Amino acid sequence: MTISARFLAVLTSLWFVSISLSAAGSRAADNEEGIAISNSSPRQGETLRISVPRALADASGDATVGFAGEKIPLYPAADGSDTLSTLIAVPADLDPGAQPLTICGVEHQLKVIDARFPTQTLRLPPKKNNFNASPGEKEAIKAAKEEVIQERFWQGKFKYPVKTVKFSSRFGLGRVVNGKRLKDYYHSGLDFRGATGTPVLACADGKVSVAATGWKLHGNTVCIDHGQGVVTIYIHMNSVKVKSGDLVKAGQQIGTIGSTGRASGPHLHLSLYVNKIAANPEPWFQQVF
């Protein structure tokens, strides 16, 4: 190796050491701040937990998290520790790659991974091949997603909404309906197979915010607010067994499977919204958030 080549090798080595030390220092600074992000490289549809020391939030004067166009409040930690935390969901249609995440006014980044959701083909009768809604229907669903209750009602893992778990459609699917691909659409929940009349159960403790029948789009619908921005929505039901304002427990029957609204046949559609953004419900049955 020539002298110049050796000199270049030494410089390159020093440069890598310098970059490594700088990165380590940056990570140490993040650790000193005490901010914890459950996964900095999430897939589309994933739910994340963000924790912040209360002192840091108080000092910033901005106890919120900003992500995907939403400003999300931080809540007291469930374990009673001197931290604040919140949950965020990565939209299924958010572009993969670097995405800004603001925590207490300071910008961070997430590296969003493409979930590569597949496409599903469906056929609907002409009278149901539309997104027409009853008066006030969309407004009621929107209000249910946006309601903020400071109290956290749920504990532990969510329970499946049916006793026999068979999926007919999973979260994030694109769809071709009657030969035409739906634009700007993804399946915002999980579809469970089941015969008409099969009991539908609450996934977790919460307060019923919507109990509606006769809607054109969603059909017979129940929305349950689990607190701190977490809402489950059960649609296309044959019957509804609760009323708005009821407090329900995990596993309690809230209705029965049906095919009301825009449905091709009897099934339960379950959506999970985390601070107004649809999240993949499946991990919620496997781990605690």
Secondary structure, DSSP 8 states (H G I E B T S, - for coil): --HHHHHHHHHHHHHHHHHHHHHHHHHHHHHHHT-EES-SS-BTT-EEEEEEEHHHHHHHT--EEEETTEEEE-EE-TT--SEEEEEEE--TTS-SEEEEEEETTEEEEEEEB-----EEEE---GGGSS----TTHHHHHHHHHH---SS----SS---SSSS--EEE-TT-EEEETTEE-TT----EEEEE--TT-EEE-SSSEEEEEEE---SSS-EEEEEEEETTEEEEEEEESEE---TT-EE-TT-EEEE-B--SS-SSSEEEEEEEETTEEE-SGGGGTS--
